[in-house]
Amino acid sequence: MSSADTRRNVKAGYRNGGGTGKGFLQKVHSPHPCLNDSLEGDIQAFLIDEDQLHTYDDLTKVNPVTPTTVLKCLQARYSVKVFYTNAGCTLVALNPFQPFPDLYSLDVMKEYHCAPQPQEFKPHIFIVAEEAYRNVQGQLEPVNQSLVVSGESGAGKTWTSRCLMKYYATVAASYSVLKSQDTVERIERRVLDSNPIMEAFGNACTLRNNNSSRFGKYIQLQLDRCQLLVGASVQTYLLEKTRVACQLANERNFHIFYQMMKGATDEQRKEWKMPCGQHFVWLPNSEKTVEEDCFHETVAAMVHLGINAERQRQIFKILAGILQLGNLNFSSSTDESQPCNLDEQSKDFLQRAAELLCVPAEELQMCIRVRTLKAGKQSVLKPCSQAECSMRRDCLAKAIYAQLFEWLVTVINNSICAGTSTWCNFIGVLDVYGFECFQINNLEQLCINYANEKLQQHFVAHYLRAQQEEYVSEGLEWSFVKYKDNQSCLDLLEGSPVGVFSLLNEESRLNRASDPKTFRVRLEKELSDNANISWDKFSKEPHFTVAHYAGKVNYQMEGMVEKNKDPVPPELINLLQKSDSPLLHQIFTDNETENPTTKGLSKVTVVSKFKNSLESLMKILHSTTPHYTRCIKPNPDCNPMSFKKEEVIMQLEACGIVETIHISAAGFPIRIPFKGFMQRYGLIAKYSHFKSGSHCVDVEADSNDVFRQAVEKLLRVVLQHKAFDPSHKLDSEKPNSWVHCGRTKVFLTQSMLDLLEDQRKKILSQCAFSVQCYWQRYQRRRRHTRQQSATLIQAALRSWLVRRRVQRWNRAAAVIQNTWRKWRALLKSLAEAELDDAKDFVRADDAPALDPVIRERGLVQLSSIQEPVTVRGWPMGLALASAPSITMSMTATGFQKMMSVMASLSLPSTRGGYKVEPNQYSQGLASIRAQPKRSVKLHYRRSPLLYADRQPDMKSDVTGFNAILLEKTL
């Protein structure tokens, strides 16, 4: 995958715990003598501009491509703390052996995940993860993906796998809906929490790595149809259970034992019978502290995975019982017919172990020191020798730990695995032990290196050999690049009918004691013609040497056959099945139920079991799209930022990085069949502005010639568009260096694929925009039509309602008018009946003229008084609606009735000096009815007229209904 110099500088790094010892891998002499010299001067000579040396993101750009130039480029990038470099289809990761937390933060994950083209960034492990994730999203065949992380022990494989899982647990749930957010977070947390438990029970500190995986695991991250993380499953391979009872010098047991020793509380120590300061034989180098000694993190992960406190208590008691078994010391008895002896301290350890394992101490002692032999239908008890007692003790501890580990894996899978109907695709992360070579190598190292040979062979077969053969078969002009094929080494190990494994299984099935020398003689006889195996005839210890792809390794034959048999005495199994510990009883009862034929000679050997599980793994890898990450260990001592060129060049040559670069630089890493190519990219020619004839192709047709012609036309359109597009800068490369049409497939470079995807994305965006426009126009037209229809309906309804209301109003008005007219006529008749007769009033011609103000206000003027007294007259008795207030002028010769009124008002009077003139004649005055006696008594009756009920003034003392209302004013 090529990269431009203008790519964004997202620095990448790597981190892993370092070991303390040196490896014992036999060095292969390199044909480059200058590697022993310092590279500082060579680096300056390699490139004129030294500042540009670290800018080569892809090793295919170096020229010439040789191990020396590749090494120089890697060292230059390592010196500026850039630890990831592309090597064609492979990502090379250098381990800095120190933390770089900013390189793996959530912001960096989001940046790579949201980038339109992550390949434009600097190389990073997140680019590999994102490419696999987008392949699943794009449903490119094969849809399922596998991330193969390889490298020797201490190169950083475990840390890389951890980063990959964290990345997917973060980005695969970023588009989850709100209602399922809690479920997704729970699944993510459980998937991530499986790592601390697996590493605590399966990893250990070795000579080359502080956190070395002592088992292999393949983690399937399960995705649903929306590419959301819904679960995961873990498959394990070959736990190194011999480490429980046997640790090499300067190495440690599994992490979980040290976590218990350093993280337990006083109460837990008392329960586990592990007092402070107690020494355990199976816990060497306990004073050494590593980052993985975190007991509380392991306990928290157990809680999150559903392992309750009681189950945890049972687990830790079993582990403590295993440690107590390691302190048992046996001494030979003077009488061969008697079992071996135990000293007093060992008896105390035996009693503690029996209590922790919940088995009777006497039966435990008997099972370890005495074996049961079958003689027909009878059983014979035979005391064991000192060596046999130690072997049976170790066998008991290894069997318990192995079954406990398998039970934990089952619990983890039950907790995080989704149902088959829930997920449809997966992304697998493979983390296996790296290539190993120690001073003493036995069956464990043989199986581990065999697994690495299989992975290397998968890489060679999938990329180096298969790709070149496909180039030739598809008609490309190609000259084969020589590469190191390890098929001959695999034939040596797994060959049939004769191979190391087959001969080892035959020797294991023989009902006799194993003899290393006899086994070596048979190997020499059967495999002497194979150049990958050799023997040192002068060595006193029986051994054989295998030339692996990463170097030669000497394997000791002593104990190899016994380890392959992996015998577990049946009396020990029966004892554990009768244990009062619910967990021990469960795991050994279930194991007996699942494997009813594991006794006797028919038992499957360790090699056969491991080989079968590895074959199933390879089938999964072959059915998926692989993504390779090569972890490189820059120095054997795990020192931070230390680059040893001899160590690095040996790994580069062993894993075929140089050959990979050669093929990637000259080849086409992307291959797509014609039919699939047209199905995905045919729309480019259909919707492009650059026409090149007819583009109508039946994708269901079977003719390759038709597809080939259509593909060539489409590619011409894309390249023509590229020439006119200013955003794509043309370089000096020829078009055929980007793409080539074979007989059945299209071969593309990453640059051409990016160009096709860019054009496809633009066209899809345009089509989506057009669809949105049409849909919005349709919605607006539909909305406008509905609005018009609603307006018409509303107008018709409102007009009908108005007409109905107006009609009701007209009918009501007519009724009111008729009623009012009748009422008014009635009132008029009543008013006429109540009016006084006008003949009773005498009009005096000499009456003084009334003041207009007094007339207007309805006042009574007493003209003969020096200070006239005005009386406001209000309607008394009844008044007409149109009549003003009563206005009277009084003189000495007034009317008798009015005189009585004036007397009732206590007005000063002069005989003959009053004259009363009401305005009845001119204003239509209402009558006043009263007959004065000793005091004025006003007679009134109810009047139906309009103003009869008015009270002239709220301050007036006159109250009552239709009373005569008078107000005296001075």
Secondary structure in CASP SS format (residue, H / E / C, confidence):
PFRMAT SS
TARGET T0000
AUTHOR 0000-0000-0000
METHOD secondary structure of the structure
MODEL  1
M C 1.00
S C 1.00
S C 1.00
A C 1.00
D C 1.00
T C 1.00
R C 1.00
R E 1.00
N C 1.00
V C 1.00
K C 1.00
A C 1.00
G C 1.00
Y C 1.00
R C 1.00
N C 1.00
G C 1.00
G C 1.00
G C 1.00
T C 1.00
G C 1.00
K C 1.00
G C 1.00
F C 1.00
L C 1.00
Q C 1.00
K C 1.00
V C 1.00
H C 1.00
S C 1.00
P C 1.00
H C 1.00
P H 1.00
C H 1.00
L H 1.00
N H 1.00
D C 1.00
S C 1.00
L C 1.00
E H 1.00
G H 1.00
D H 1.00
I H 1.00
Q H 1.00
A H 1.00
F H 1.00
L C 1.00
I C 1.00
D C 1.00
E H 1.00
D H 1.00
Q H 1.00
L H 1.00
H H 1.00
T H 1.00
Y C 1.00
D C 1.00
D E 1.00
L H 1.00
T H 1.00
K H 1.00
V C 1.00
N C 1.00
P C 1.00
V C 1.00
T C 1.00
P H 1.00
T H 1.00
T H 1.00
V H 1.00
L H 1.00
K H 1.00
C H 1.00
L H 1.00
Q H 1.00
A H 1.00
R H 1.00
Y H 1.00
S H 1.00
V C 1.00
K C 1.00
V C 1.00
F C 1.00
Y E 1.00
T E 1.00
N E 1.00
A E 1.00
G C 1.00
C C 1.00
T E 1.00
L E 1.00
V E 1.00
A E 1.00
L E 1.00
N C 1.00
P C 1.00
F C 1.00
Q C 1.00
P C 1.00
F C 1.00
P H 1.00
D H 1.00
L H 1.00
Y H 1.00
S C 1.00
L H 1.00
D H 1.00
V H 1.00
M H 1.00
K H 1.00
E H 1.00
Y H 1.00
H H 1.00
C H 1.00
A C 1.00
P C 1.00
Q C 1.00
P H 1.00
Q H 1.00
E H 1.00
F E 1.00
K C 1.00
P C 1.00
H C 1.00
I H 1.00
F H 1.00
I H 1.00
V H 1.00
A H 1.00
E H 1.00
E H 1.00
A H 1.00
Y H 1.00
R H 1.00
N H 1.00
V H 1.00
Q H 1.00
G H 1.00
Q C 1.00
L C 1.00
E C 1.00
P C 1.00
V C 1.00
N C 1.00
Q E 1.00
S E 1.00
L E 1.00
V E 1.00
V E 1.00
S E 1.00
G C 1.00
E C 1.00
S C 1.00
G C 1.00
A C 1.00
G C 1.00
K H 1.00
T H 1.00
W H 1.00
T H 1.00
S H 1.00
R H 1.00
C H 1.00
L H 1.00
M H 1.00
K H 1.00
Y H 1.00
Y H 1.00
A H 1.00
T H 1.00
V H 1.00
A C 1.00
A C 1.00
S C 1.00
Y C 1.00
S C 1.00
V C 1.00
L H 1.00
K H 1.00
S H 1.00
Q H 1.00
D H 1.00
T H 1.00
V H 1.00
E H 1.00
R H 1.00
I H 1.00
E H 1.00
R H 1.00
R H 1.00
V H 1.00
L H 1.00
D H 1.00
S H 1.00
N H 1.00
P H 1.00
I H 1.00
M H 1.00
E H 1.00
A H 1.00
F H 1.00
G H 1.00
N E 1.00
A E 1.00
C C 1.00
T C 1.00
L C 1.00
R C 1.00
N C 1.00
N C 1.00
N C 1.00
S E 1.00
S E 1.00
R C 1.00
F C 1.00
G E 1.00
K E 1.00
Y E 1.00
I E 1.00
Q E 1.00
L E 1.00
Q E 1.00
L E 1.00
D C 1.00
R C 1.00
C C 1.00
Q C 1.00
L C 1.00
L E 1.00
V E 1.00
G E 1.00
A E 1.00
S E 1.00
V E 1.00
Q E 1.00
T E 1.00
Y E 1.00
L C 1.00
L C 1.00
E C 1.00
K H 1.00
T H 1.00
R H 1.00
V H 1.00
A C 1.00
C C 1.00
Q C 1.00
L C 1.00
A C 1.00
N C 1.00
E C 1.00
R C 1.00
N C 1.00
F E 1.00
H H 1.00
I H 1.00
F H 1.00
Y H 1.00
Q H 1.00
M H 1.00
M H 1.00
K H 1.00
G H 1.00
A C 1.00
T C 1.00
D H 1.00
E H 1.00
Q H 1.00
R H 1.00
K H 1.00
E H 1.00
W H 1.00
K C 1.00
M C 1.00
P C 1.00
C C 1.00
G C 1.00
Q C 1.00
H C 1.00
F C 1.00
V C 1.00
W C 1.00
L C 1.00
P C 1.00
N C 1.00
S C 1.00
E C 1.00
K C 1.00
T C 1.00
V C 1.00
E C 1.00
E C 1.00
D C 1.00
C C 1.00
F H 1.00
H H 1.00
E H 1.00
T H 1.00
V H 1.00
A H 1.00
A H 1.00
M H 1.00
V H 1.00
H H 1.00
L C 1.00
G C 1.00
I C 1.00
N C 1.00
A H 1.00
E H 1.00
R H 1.00
Q H 1.00
R H 1.00
Q H 1.00
I H 1.00
F H 1.00
K H 1.00
I H 1.00
L H 1.00
A H 1.00
G H 1.00
I H 1.00
L H 1.00
Q H 1.00
L H 1.00
G C 1.00
N C 1.00
L C 1.00
N C 1.00
F E 1.00
S E 1.00
S C 1.00
S C 1.00
T C 1.00
D C 1.00
E C 1.00
S C 1.00
Q C 1.00
P C 1.00
C C 1.00
N E 1.00
L E 1.00
D C 1.00
E H 1.00
Q H 1.00
S H 1.00
K H 1.00
D H 1.00
F H 1.00
L H 1.00
Q H 1.00
R H 1.00
A H 1.00
A H 1.00
E H 1.00
L H 1.00
L H 1.00
C C 1.00
V C 1.00
P C 1.00
A H 1.00
E H 1.00
E H 1.00
L H 1.00
Q H 1.00
M H 1.00
C H 1.00
I H 1.00
R H 1.00
V E 1.00
R E 1.00
T E 1.00
L E 1.00
K E 1.00
A E 1.00
G C 1.00
K C 1.00
Q E 1.00
S E 1.00
V E 1.00
L E 1.00
K E 1.00
P E 1.00
C C 1.00
S C 1.00
Q H 1.00
A H 1.00
E H 1.00
C H 1.00
S H 1.00
M H 1.00
R H 1.00
R H 1.00
D H 1.00
C H 1.00
L H 1.00
A H 1.00
K H 1.00
A H 1.00
I H 1.00
Y H 1.00
A H 1.00
Q H 1.00
L H 1.00
F H 1.00
E H 1.00
W H 1.00
L H 1.00
V H 1.00
T H 1.00
V H 1.00
I H 1.00
N H 1.00
N H 1.00
S H 1.00
I H 1.00
C C 1.00
A C 1.00
G C 1.00
T C 1.00
S C 1.00
T C 1.00
W C 1.00
C C 1.00
N E 1.00
F E 1.00
I E 1.00
G E 1.00
V E 1.00
L E 1.00
D E 1.00
V C 1.00
Y C 1.00
G C 1.00
F C 1.00
E C 1.00
C C 1.00
F C 1.00
Q C 1.00
I C 1.00
N C 1.00
N C 1.00
L H 1.00
E H 1.00
Q H 1.00
L H 1.00
C H 1.00
I H 1.00
N H 1.00
Y H 1.00
A H 1.00
N H 1.00
E H 1.00
K H 1.00
L H 1.00
Q H 1.00
Q H 1.00
H H 1.00
F H 1.00
V H 1.00
A H 1.00
H H 1.00
Y H 1.00
L H 1.00
R H 1.00
A H 1.00
Q H 1.00
Q H 1.00
E H 1.00
E H 1.00
Y H 1.00
V H 1.00
S H 1.00
E C 1.00
G C 1.00
L C 1.00
E C 1.00
W C 1.00
S C 1.00
F C 1.00
V C 1.00
K C 1.00
Y C 1.00
K C 1.00
D C 1.00
N C 1.00
Q H 1.00
S H 1.00
C H 1.00
L H 1.00
D H 1.00
L H 1.00
L H 1.00
E H 1.00
G C 1.00
S C 1.00
P C 1.00
V C 1.00
G C 1.00
V H 1.00
F H 1.00
S H 1.00
L H 1.00
L H 1.00
N H 1.00
E H 1.00
E H 1.00
S H 1.00
R H 1.00
L C 1.00
N C 1.00
R C 1.00
A C 1.00
S C 1.00
D C 1.00
P H 1.00
K H 1.00
T H 1.00
F H 1.00
R H 1.00
V H 1.00
R H 1.00
L H 1.00
E H 1.00
K H 1.00
E H 1.00
L H 1.00
S C 1.00
D C 1.00
N C 1.00
A C 1.00
N C 1.00
I E 1.00
S E 1.00
W C 1.00
D C 1.00
K C 1.00
F C 1.00
S C 1.00
K C 1.00
E C 1.00
P C 1.00
H E 1.00
F E 1.00
T E 1.00
V E 1.00
A E 1.00
H E 1.00
Y C 1.00
A C 1.00
G E 1.00
K E 1.00
V E 1.00
N E 1.00
Y E 1.00
Q E 1.00
M C 1.00
E C 1.00
G C 1.00
M H 1.00
V H 1.00
E H 1.00
K H 1.00
N H 1.00
K H 1.00
D C 1.00
P C 1.00
V C 1.00
P C 1.00
P H 1.00
E H 1.00
L H 1.00
I H 1.00
N H 1.00
L H 1.00
L H 1.00
Q H 1.00
K C 1.00
S C 1.00
D C 1.00
S C 1.00
P H 1.00
L H 1.00
L H 1.00
H H 1.00
Q H 1.00
I H 1.00
F H 1.00
T H 1.00
D H 1.00
N H 1.00
E H 1.00
T H 1.00
E H 1.00
N C 1.00
P C 1.00
T C 1.00
T C 1.00
K C 1.00
G H 1.00
L H 1.00
S H 1.00
K C 1.00
V C 1.00
T C 1.00
V H 1.00
V H 1.00
S H 1.00
K H 1.00
F H 1.00
K H 1.00
N H 1.00
S H 1.00
L H 1.00
E H 1.00
S H 1.00
L H 1.00
M H 1.00
K H 1.00
I H 1.00
L H 1.00
H H 1.00
S C 1.00
T C 1.00
T E 1.00
P E 1.00
H E 1.00
Y E 1.00
T E 1.00
R E 1.00
C E 1.00
I E 1.00
K C 1.00
P C 1.00
N C 1.00
P C 1.00
D C 1.00
C C 1.00
N C 1.00
P C 1.00
M C 1.00
S C 1.00
F C 1.00
K C 1.00
K H 1.00
E H 1.00
E H 1.00
V H 1.00
I H 1.00
M H 1.00
Q H 1.00
L H 1.00
E H 1.00
A H 1.00
C C 1.00
G C 1.00
I H 1.00
V H 1.00
E H 1.00
T H 1.00
I H 1.00
H H 1.00
I H 1.00
S H 1.00
A H 1.00
A H 1.00
G C 1.00
F C 1.00
P C 1.00
I E 1.00
R E 1.00
I E 1.00
P E 1.00
F H 1.00
K H 1.00
G H 1.00
F H 1.00
M H 1.00
Q H 1.00
R H 1.00
Y H 1.00
G H 1.00
L H 1.00
I H 1.00
A H 1.00
K H 1.00
Y H 1.00
S C 1.00
H C 1.00
F C 1.00
K C 1.00
S C 1.00
G C 1.00
S C 1.00
H C 1.00
C C 1.00
V C 1.00
D C 1.00
V C 1.00
E C 1.00
A C 1.00
D C 1.00
S C 1.00
N H 1.00
D H 1.00
V H 1.00
F H 1.00
R H 1.00
Q H 1.00
A H 1.00
V H 1.00
E H 1.00
K H 1.00
L H 1.00
L H 1.00
R H 1.00
V H 1.00
V H 1.00
L H 1.00
Q H 1.00
H H 1.00
K H 1.00
A H 1.00
F H 1.00
D C 1.00
P C 1.00
S C 1.00
H C 1.00
K C 1.00
L C 1.00
D C 1.00
S C 1.00
E C 1.00
K C 1.00
P H 1.00
N H 1.00
S H 1.00
W C 1.00
V E 1.00
H E 1.00
C E 1.00
G C 1.00
R C 1.00
T C 1.00
K E 1.00
V E 1.00
F E 1.00
L E 1.00
T C 1.00
Q H 1.00
S H 1.00
M H 1.00
L H 1.00
D H 1.00
L H 1.00
L H 1.00
E H 1.00
D H 1.00
Q H 1.00
R H 1.00
K H 1.00
K H 1.00
I H 1.00
L H 1.00
S H 1.00
Q H 1.00
C H 1.00
A H 1.00
F H 1.00
S H 1.00
V H 1.00
Q H 1.00
C H 1.00
Y H 1.00
W H 1.00
Q H 1.00
R H 1.00
Y H 1.00
Q H 1.00
R H 1.00
R H 1.00
R H 1.00
R H 1.00
H H 1.00
T H 1.00
R H 1.00
Q H 1.00
Q H 1.00
S H 1.00
A H 1.00
T H 1.00
L H 1.00
I H 1.00
Q H 1.00
A H 1.00
A H 1.00
L H 1.00
R H 1.00
S H 1.00
W H 1.00
L H 1.00
V H 1.00
R H 1.00
R H 1.00
R H 1.00
V H 1.00
Q H 1.00
R H 1.00
W H 1.00
N H 1.00
R H 1.00
A H 1.00
A H 1.00
A H 1.00
V H 1.00
I H 1.00
Q H 1.00
N H 1.00
T H 1.00
W H 1.00
R H 1.00
K H 1.00
W H 1.00
R H 1.00
A H 1.00
L H 1.00
L H 1.00
K H 1.00
S H 1.00
L H 1.00
A H 1.00
E H 1.00
A H 1.00
E H 1.00
L C 1.00
D C 1.00
D C 1.00
A H 1.00
K H 1.00
D H 1.00
F C 1.00
V C 1.00
R C 1.00
A C 1.00
D C 1.00
D C 1.00
A C 1.00
P C 1.00
A C 1.00
L C 1.00
D C 1.00
P H 1.00
V H 1.00
I H 1.00
R H 1.00
E H 1.00
R H 1.00
G C 1.00
L E 1.00
V E 1.00
Q E 1.00
L E 1.00
S C 1.00
S C 1.00
I C 1.00
Q C 1.00
E C 1.00
P C 1.00
V C 1.00
T E 1.00
V E 1.00
R E 1.00
G E 1.00
W C 1.00
P C 1.00
M C 1.00
G C 1.00
L C 1.00
A C 1.00
L C 1.00
A C 1.00
S C 1.00
A C 1.00
P C 1.00
S C 1.00
I E 1.00
T C 1.00
M E 1.00
S E 1.00
M E 1.00
T C 1.00
A E 1.00
T C 1.00
G C 1.00
F C 1.00
Q H 1.00
K H 1.00
M H 1.00
M H 1.00
S H 1.00
V H 1.00
M H 1.00
A H 1.00
S H 1.00
L C 1.00
S C 1.00
L C 1.00
P C 1.00
S C 1.00
T C 1.00
R C 1.00
G C 1.00
G E 1.00
Y C 1.00
K C 1.00
V C 1.00
E E 1.00
P C 1.00
N C 1.00
Q H 1.00
Y H 1.00
S H 1.00
Q H 1.00
G C 1.00
L C 1.00
A C 1.00
S C 1.00
I C 1.00
R C 1.00
A E 1.00
Q C 1.00
P C 1.00
K C 1.00
R C 1.00
S C 1.00
V C 1.00
K C 1.00
L E 1.00
H C 1.00
Y C 1.00
R C 1.00
R C 1.00
S C 1.00
P C 1.00
L C 1.00
L C 1.00
Y C 1.00
A C 1.00
D C 1.00
R C 1.00
Q C 1.00
P C 1.00
D C 1.00
M C 1.00
K C 1.00
S C 1.00
D C 1.00
V C 1.00
T C 1.00
G C 1.00
F C 1.00
N C 1.00
A C 1.00
I C 1.00
L C 1.00
L E 1.00
E E 1.00
K E 1.00
T E 1.00
L C 1.00
END
